[in-house]
Amino acid sequence: MRLPHGNHPAGRSRRGIALVGVALLVAGLAACDHLLDVTSESRIPAAPLETPANTVLLANGAIGDFDCALGAFIVVGGELTDELEDATQTAARWVYDKRNVPTDQQLYAAADCDAEGTYIPINRARQSADRVLRIVSGATPDQMPVGVDRDSVIAIMSAYAGYARVLLGEMFCSAVISTLNPDGSIVYGTELTPQQMFQSADSMFTQAIAAAQSSGKNPDALQMAYIGRARARLDMGQYDAAKADAEQVTDPNYVHVSTASATTVRRENRVWAESNSASVASSVGPRYQNMQYGGVADPRVKAVNTGHPSGTNVIEWYQNKYPEAGSPIPIARWAEAQLIIAEADARDNDVDGAIGIINAFHSAAGIPAYSGPTDQASVLAAVIEERSRELWLEGQRLYDVIRNNLDIEPAQGTPYRNGGVYGPSGSQLCLKLPDIERTNNPNLQH
């Protein structure tokens, strides 16, 4: 059972039905049937399973949904920014790479997490966690499985529900939270801005913290929730509040991971699957090739040049941060908490505090200490740069670009190598709400 810590079995049972976006509830859509087919390892109806007695099964399934969604989020976010670039001859994928994603594009709107889909997989992960919370929150202690603490389950599922909301807010210009009633009927959500989505995430993390403190049996969930709430508050521009949460994480070894396995395609580390020594579909972006600091190679950005051009003349570089299909991916870790503190310090003009944290990371990496200007703007830029290296390919770069309005290369309007031009960067980089959501959600029809 994964609930007490960040590990769970490679195999898992799946639910026969879940709310994975309004699109999947529309009969006759071939893509929807396909998604249900490929993600369900069981045809057991959901209703008989939705009892507190099946908490462990349902919770591990929700965690599995998040693991897969996170991998797709990192890859798509990497291609939208400058972490990765598409090296395939598959034209449908190029929309991410050239930052020009139409709202009827099927990959991000309807594809699953093992095929560069994001909107449905992230919503599935959110709904799966929400569903476990609904079931467990209404249970009495004697209805829970033997040895499973109710508050501990609420803590970890609230944390995952919060993280799913963070991913929706960071990637999409707007998104929707729809839910299922116990009888399977749908409560359609309304369109939420990223700020509203982060506020919803904040509430989930606050619930996770309270439950973990009440339980006292799940310190991992408590730390995960503090980092998650710090991230949500950083995203909302609440820097001092974000710092206060990040300071609660004091163990330098703390990390909560998304696990992976070579057992099935769905369980593979998605970043590895896209970029490894044997196959490069997503090549490391030029910014991260031969990355150095002060003339010294930065070991945190592990990019390897194959020397081989792709079919579209991209010289293929593969990432080696995740060297195996089963390499875990960090969801929350102490290093992220430290960088949140550093950013809050820089924004409060405590440049010495921010530089101290930067230099601690540089010392650990074996690269020279920071030697740049010490004015507030320069130190803040140095913190953002540090985040881009320390948190490379962990799903942080996309919203760092958006919230800091960073221009990325190639510039908007520059010719794209496969035709057309690059789209916007900076604060305009988010993906718009998919047409399939607008079409099938009665709250969005005007």
C-alpha positions as CSV (number, residue, x, y, z in Angstrom):
1,M,0.0,0.0,0.0
2,R,1.4,3.4,-1.0
3,L,-0.6,5.6,1.4
4,P,2.0,6.1,4.1
5,H,4.8,7.0,1.8
6,G,5.9,7.8,-1.7
7,N,6.1,4.2,-3.1
8,H,3.5,2.0,-4.6
9,P,3.4,-1.3,-6.4
10,A,4.2,-1.4,-10.1
11,G,0.9,-3.1,-10.9
12,R,-2.4,-1.7,-10.0
13,S,-6.1,-2.3,-10.4
14,R,-8.0,0.3,-12.4
15,R,-11.5,1.7,-12.2
16,G,-13.9,1.0,-14.9
17,I,-15.2,4.5,-15.1
18,A,-14.0,8.0,-14.0
19,L,-14.7,11.6,-14.8
20,V,-11.8,12.4,-17.1
21,G,-13.3,15.5,-18.7
22,V,-16.7,16.2,-20.0
23,A,-15.6,15.0,-23.5
24,L,-15.5,11.4,-22.3
25,L,-19.1,11.5,-21.3
26,V,-20.3,12.1,-24.8
27,A,-21.4,9.0,-26.7
28,G,-20.1,8.3,-30.1
29,L,-16.7,9.9,-29.8
30,A,-14.2,7.4,-31.0
31,A,-11.4,9.0,-29.2
32,C,-13.2,8.7,-25.9
33,D,-13.9,5.0,-26.4
34,H,-10.2,4.5,-27.2
35,L,-9.1,6.4,-24.0
36,L,-11.3,4.2,-21.8
37,D,-10.0,1.1,-23.5
38,V,-6.3,1.9,-23.1
39,T,-6.4,3.2,-19.5
40,S,-8.7,0.6,-18.0
41,E,-7.1,-2.6,-16.9
42,S,-10.4,-3.8,-15.5
43,R,-14.0,-3.8,-16.6
44,I,-15.3,-3.9,-13.1
45,P,-18.1,-1.3,-12.7
46,A,-17.1,1.5,-10.4
47,A,-20.2,1.6,-8.2
48,P,-19.5,-1.7,-6.3
49,L,-16.0,-0.5,-5.6
50,E,-16.9,2.9,-4.3
51,T,-16.9,1.9,-0.6
52,P,-14.5,2.7,2.2
53,A,-13.4,-1.0,2.3
54,N,-11.7,-0.4,-1.1
55,T,-9.8,2.7,0.0
56,V,-6.4,1.3,-0.7
57,L,-7.3,0.2,-4.2
58,L,-9.0,3.5,-5.1
59,A,-6.2,5.6,-3.6
60,N,-3.5,3.8,-5.3
61,G,-5.4,4.1,-8.6
62,A,-5.7,7.8,-8.1
63,I,-2.0,8.1,-7.5
64,G,-1.4,6.1,-10.6
65,D,-3.6,8.5,-12.6
66,F,-1.5,11.4,-11.3
67,D,1.8,9.7,-12.0
68,C,0.9,9.3,-15.7
69,A,-0.6,12.8,-16.0
70,L,2.5,14.4,-14.5
71,G,4.8,12.7,-17.0
72,A,2.7,14.1,-19.9
73,F,2.6,17.5,-18.3
74,I,6.4,17.7,-18.0
75,V,6.9,16.6,-21.6
76,V,4.3,19.0,-23.1
77,G,5.4,21.8,-20.8
78,G,9.0,21.1,-21.9
79,E,8.2,21.3,-25.6
80,L,6.1,24.5,-25.1
81,T,9.1,26.1,-23.4
82,D,12.8,25.7,-24.1
83,E,13.5,22.5,-22.2
84,L,12.6,20.2,-25.1
85,E,12.0,20.4,-28.8
86,D,10.2,17.9,-31.0
87,A,12.5,15.7,-33.2
88,T,9.8,13.6,-34.8
89,Q,8.2,13.7,-38.3
90,T,4.8,13.6,-36.7
91,A,3.1,16.9,-37.7
92,A,0.4,16.6,-35.1
93,R,3.1,17.0,-32.4
94,W,4.7,20.1,-33.8
95,V,2.0,22.4,-32.4
96,Y,3.6,22.2,-28.9
97,D,7.1,22.8,-30.2
98,K,6.1,25.9,-32.2
99,R,3.9,27.2,-29.4
100,N,0.8,27.4,-31.6
101,V,-1.9,25.0,-30.3
102,P,-5.4,25.4,-31.7
103,T,-8.3,24.7,-29.4
104,D,-9.5,21.8,-31.6
105,Q,-6.1,20.1,-31.4
106,Q,-6.7,16.5,-30.4
107,L,-3.4,15.7,-28.6
108,Y,-3.9,18.1,-25.7
109,A,-7.7,18.0,-25.7
110,A,-8.5,14.3,-26.0
111,A,-5.3,12.1,-26.0
112,D,-4.2,10.1,-23.0
113,C,-1.1,10.7,-20.9
114,D,0.9,8.1,-22.8
115,A,0.3,10.0,-26.0
116,E,1.1,13.7,-25.0
117,G,-2.4,14.3,-23.8
118,T,-2.8,16.7,-20.8
119,Y,-6.3,18.1,-20.3
120,I,-8.1,14.8,-19.8
121,P,-5.3,13.0,-17.9
122,I,-4.9,15.8,-15.4
123,N,-8.7,16.1,-14.9
124,R,-8.8,12.3,-14.5
125,A,-6.1,12.5,-11.8
126,R,-8.0,15.3,-10.0
127,Q,-11.4,13.5,-10.2
128,S,-9.8,10.2,-9.0
129,A,-8.4,11.9,-5.9
130,D,-11.6,13.9,-5.3
131,R,-13.6,10.7,-5.5
132,V,-11.5,9.0,-2.8
133,L,-11.9,12.0,-0.7
134,R,-15.7,11.9,-1.1
135,I,-15.9,8.2,-0.1
136,V,-13.5,8.4,2.8
137,S,-14.7,11.7,4.2
138,G,-18.1,10.2,4.6
139,A,-16.8,7.0,6.3
140,T,-16.7,6.2,10.0
141,P,-13.5,4.8,11.4
142,D,-15.0,1.3,11.7
143,Q,-15.8,1.3,8.0
144,M,-12.1,1.8,7.0
145,P,-9.9,-1.2,6.3
146,V,-8.0,-2.5,9.2
147,G,-4.7,-0.6,9.7
148,V,-5.7,2.3,7.4
149,D,-6.0,5.6,9.1
150,R,-8.8,7.8,7.7
151,D,-7.2,11.1,8.3
152,S,-4.0,9.9,6.8
153,V,-5.8,8.9,3.6
154,I,-7.6,12.3,3.5
155,A,-4.2,14.0,3.9
156,I,-2.5,12.3,1.0
157,M,-5.5,12.4,-1.4
158,S,-6.0,16.1,-0.6
159,A,-2.4,16.7,-1.5
160,Y,-2.8,14.9,-4.8
161,A,-6.0,16.7,-5.5
162,G,-4.2,19.9,-4.9
163,Y,-1.3,19.1,-7.2
164,A,-3.7,18.1,-10.0
165,R,-5.3,21.6,-9.7
166,V,-1.9,23.2,-9.7
167,L,-1.1,21.4,-13.0
168,L,-4.4,22.6,-14.5
169,G,-3.7,26.2,-13.4
170,E,-0.1,26.2,-14.6
171,M,-0.8,24.8,-18.1
172,F,-4.2,26.1,-19.1
173,C,-5.4,29.7,-19.6
174,S,-8.7,28.4,-18.1
175,A,-10.0,25.0,-17.0
176,V,-13.0,23.4,-15.4
177,I,-13.6,21.3,-12.3
178,S,-16.6,19.0,-12.9
179,T,-17.5,16.3,-10.4
180,L,-19.5,13.1,-10.2
181,N,-22.2,12.5,-7.7
182,P,-22.4,9.1,-5.9
183,D,-25.1,8.0,-8.4
184,G,-22.8,8.8,-11.3
185,S,-24.6,12.0,-12.4
186,I,-22.4,14.9,-13.4
187,V,-22.1,18.2,-11.7
188,Y,-20.7,20.4,-14.5
189,G,-18.2,23.0,-13.5
190,T,-17.7,26.6,-14.7
191,E,-14.7,28.1,-16.4
192,L,-12.0,28.9,-13.8
193,T,-9.0,31.2,-14.3
194,P,-5.5,30.0,-13.2
195,Q,-5.8,32.2,-10.1
196,Q,-9.1,30.5,-9.2
197,M,-7.6,27.1,-9.9
198,F,-4.6,27.9,-7.6
199,Q,-7.0,29.0,-4.9
200,S,-8.8,25.7,-5.2
201,A,-5.5,24.0,-4.9
202,D,-4.6,26.0,-1.9
203,S,-7.8,24.9,-0.2
204,M,-7.0,21.2,-0.9
205,F,-3.5,21.6,0.5
206,T,-4.8,23.3,3.6
207,Q,-7.2,20.4,4.1
208,A,-4.2,18.0,3.6
209,I,-2.2,19.8,6.2
210,A,-5.0,19.7,8.8
211,A,-5.7,16.1,8.2
212,A,-2.0,15.1,8.4
213,Q,-1.6,17.1,11.6
214,S,-4.7,15.4,13.0
215,S,-3.5,12.0,12.1
216,G,0.1,12.3,13.1
217,K,0.8,9.2,11.1
218,N,1.7,10.6,7.7
219,P,4.6,13.1,7.9
220,D,5.2,12.5,4.2
221,A,1.8,13.9,3.3
222,L,2.3,16.8,5.6
223,Q,5.6,17.8,3.9
224,M,4.2,17.2,0.5
225,A,1.2,19.4,1.2
226,Y,3.4,22.3,2.6
227,I,5.5,22.3,-0.5
228,G,2.3,22.0,-2.7
229,R,0.7,25.0,-0.9
230,A,3.9,26.9,-1.2
231,R,3.9,26.3,-4.9
232,A,0.3,27.3,-5.3
233,R,0.9,30.5,-3.3
234,L,4.1,31.3,-5.3
235,D,1.9,30.9,-8.5
236,M,-0.6,33.4,-7.0
237,G,2.1,35.9,-6.2
238,Q,1.8,35.4,-2.4
239,Y,5.5,35.2,-1.9
240,D,5.7,35.7,1.9
241,A,3.0,33.1,2.5
242,A,4.7,30.7,0.1
243,K,8.0,31.2,2.0
244,A,6.3,30.5,5.3
245,D,5.1,27.1,4.0
246,A,8.4,26.3,2.4
247,E,10.2,26.9,5.7
248,Q,8.2,24.1,7.2
249,V,10.2,21.6,5.1
250,T,13.5,21.3,6.9
251,D,14.9,17.9,5.9
252,P,17.4,18.3,3.0
253,N,16.7,14.7,2.0
254,Y,12.9,15.1,1.7
255,V,11.4,14.1,-1.6
256,H,8.0,12.7,-2.7
257,V,8.2,11.1,-6.0
258,S,6.0,9.8,-8.9
259,T,7.1,6.3,-9.4
260,A,7.5,4.6,-12.7
261,S,8.1,1.1,-14.1
262,A,9.0,-0.7,-17.3
263,T,6.1,-3.1,-16.8
264,T,3.7,-1.2,-19.1
265,V,3.9,1.8,-21.4
266,R,1.5,3.7,-19.2
267,R,3.8,3.1,-16.2
268,E,7.0,4.2,-17.9
269,N,8.7,7.4,-17.0
270,R,7.2,9.6,-19.7
271,V,10.2,11.9,-20.0
272,W,12.5,8.9,-20.4
273,A,10.1,7.4,-23.0
274,E,10.4,10.6,-25.0
275,S,14.1,11.2,-24.7
276,N,16.6,8.4,-24.1
277,S,19.8,6.9,-25.5
278,A,17.9,4.6,-27.9
279,S,15.1,6.9,-29.0
280,V,14.8,10.7,-29.1
281,A,11.3,12.0,-29.9
282,S,11.8,15.1,-27.7
283,S,15.3,16.4,-27.9
284,V,16.8,18.6,-25.2
285,G,16.4,22.2,-26.2
286,P,19.4,24.3,-27.2
287,R,19.3,26.3,-24.0
288,Y,20.1,23.2,-22.0
289,Q,22.7,21.7,-24.2
290,N,26.2,22.0,-22.8
291,M,24.8,24.1,-19.9
292,Q,27.6,25.6,-17.8
293,Y,28.1,28.1,-15.0
294,G,31.3,30.1,-14.8
295,G,32.8,27.8,-17.5
296,V,32.1,24.7,-15.5
297,A,29.5,22.1,-16.7
298,D,26.4,22.1,-14.6
299,P,25.8,18.4,-13.6
300,R,22.2,19.0,-12.8
301,V,21.3,19.3,-16.5
302,K,22.3,16.0,-18.0
303,A,22.0,16.3,-21.8
304,V,23.9,14.0,-24.2
305,N,24.5,14.7,-27.9
306,T,24.0,11.7,-30.1
307,G,25.4,13.5,-33.1
308,H,22.6,12.2,-35.2
309,P,20.1,14.5,-37.1
310,S,16.4,13.6,-36.9
311,G,14.2,13.4,-39.9
312,T,13.5,17.1,-39.5
313,N,17.2,18.0,-39.1
314,V,17.2,18.4,-35.3
315,I,20.5,17.2,-33.9
316,E,19.2,14.7,-31.3
317,W,20.2,15.3,-27.7
318,Y,18.7,13.0,-25.0
319,Q,18.2,13.8,-21.4
320,N,19.9,11.6,-18.9
321,K,18.3,13.0,-15.7
322,Y,15.9,10.0,-15.9
323,P,18.1,7.2,-17.3
324,E,15.6,4.3,-17.1
325,A,12.0,3.6,-17.7
326,G,11.5,3.2,-14.0
327,S,13.3,6.3,-12.9
328,P,11.1,8.2,-10.4
329,I,10.1,11.9,-11.0
330,P,10.1,14.3,-8.1
331,I,6.7,15.8,-7.2
332,A,7.8,17.7,-4.1
333,R,11.2,18.1,-2.7
334,W,13.3,20.2,-0.3
335,A,15.2,21.8,-3.1
336,E,12.0,23.3,-4.5
337,A,11.1,24.6,-1.0
338,Q,14.5,26.3,-0.7
339,L,14.1,28.0,-4.1
340,I,10.7,29.3,-3.1
341,I,12.3,30.8,0.0
342,A,15.1,32.3,-2.2
343,E,12.6,33.9,-4.6
344,A,10.6,35.3,-1.7
345,D,13.8,36.7,-0.2
346,A,14.8,38.3,-3.5
347,R,11.4,39.9,-4.0
348,D,11.7,41.3,-0.4
349,N,15.1,42.6,-1.4
350,D,16.9,40.2,1.0
351,V,19.5,39.6,-1.7
352,D,22.0,38.1,0.8
353,G,19.5,35.4,1.8
354,A,18.7,34.6,-1.8
355,I,22.4,34.4,-2.8
356,G,23.1,32.2,0.1
357,I,20.6,29.6,-1.1
358,I,21.9,29.9,-4.7
359,N,25.4,29.3,-3.5
360,A,24.4,26.3,-1.4
361,F,23.1,24.7,-4.6
362,H,26.2,25.7,-6.5
363,S,28.4,24.1,-3.8
364,A,26.5,20.9,-3.9
365,A,26.7,20.8,-7.7
366,G,30.4,21.6,-7.7
367,I,30.1,24.8,-9.8
368,P,31.4,28.3,-9.0
369,A,29.6,30.6,-6.5
370,Y,27.3,33.3,-7.7
371,S,29.4,36.3,-8.8
372,G,26.9,38.5,-10.6
373,P,25.4,41.9,-9.7
374,T,23.7,42.1,-6.3
375,D,20.9,44.5,-7.1
376,Q,17.4,43.1,-6.5
377,A,16.4,42.6,-10.2
378,S,19.7,40.7,-11.0
379,V,19.4,38.4,-7.9
380,L,15.8,37.7,-8.7
381,A,16.8,36.7,-12.2
382,A,19.5,34.5,-10.8
383,V,16.9,32.7,-8.6
384,I,14.7,32.1,-11.7
385,E,17.7,30.8,-13.6
386,E,18.6,28.5,-10.7
387,R,15.1,27.1,-10.7
388,S,15.4,26.4,-14.4
389,R,18.5,24.2,-13.7
390,E,17.8,22.6,-10.3
391,L,14.2,21.8,-11.3
392,W,14.9,20.9,-15.0
393,L,12.3,18.5,-16.4
394,E,10.3,18.4,-13.2
395,G,7.3,20.4,-14.5
396,Q,8.3,23.8,-13.1
397,R,9.6,25.7,-16.2
398,L,6.3,26.3,-18.0
399,Y,4.7,28.4,-15.3
400,D,8.0,30.1,-14.4
401,V,8.0,31.4,-17.9
402,I,4.3,32.5,-17.7
403,R,4.3,34.1,-14.3
404,N,7.6,35.9,-14.9
405,N,6.7,36.8,-18.5
406,L,10.0,35.4,-19.8
407,D,10.7,35.5,-23.5
408,I,12.0,32.3,-24.8
409,E,13.8,31.5,-28.0
410,P,13.1,31.2,-30.9
411,A,11.1,34.5,-30.7
412,Q,7.5,34.8,-31.7
413,G,7.1,35.1,-35.4
414,T,10.4,33.4,-36.2
415,P,10.0,30.8,-39.0
416,Y,9.4,27.3,-37.6
417,R,11.6,24.7,-39.2
418,N,8.7,22.5,-40.3
419,G,6.6,25.4,-41.6
420,G,4.7,28.3,-40.1
421,V,6.0,30.4,-37.3
422,Y,6.6,30.2,-33.6
423,G,3.8,31.4,-31.4
424,P,3.9,33.5,-28.3
425,S,6.0,33.0,-25.2
426,G,6.0,34.8,-21.9
427,S,2.6,35.3,-20.2
428,Q,0.7,34.3,-23.3
429,L,2.1,30.7,-23.4
430,C,-0.8,28.9,-21.7
431,L,-3.0,26.5,-23.5
432,K,-6.6,27.6,-24.1
433,L,-9.6,25.6,-22.9
434,P,-10.2,22.8,-25.5
435,D,-13.2,23.1,-27.8
436,I,-14.3,19.7,-26.7
437,E,-14.9,21.0,-23.1
438,R,-16.8,24.1,-24.4
439,T,-19.0,21.9,-26.7
440,N,-20.1,19.4,-24.1
441,N,-20.3,21.4,-20.9
442,P,-23.7,23.1,-20.7
443,N,-22.3,25.8,-18.4
444,L,-20.1,27.0,-21.2
445,Q,-22.6,27.1,-23.9
446,H,-24.0,30.5,-24.7
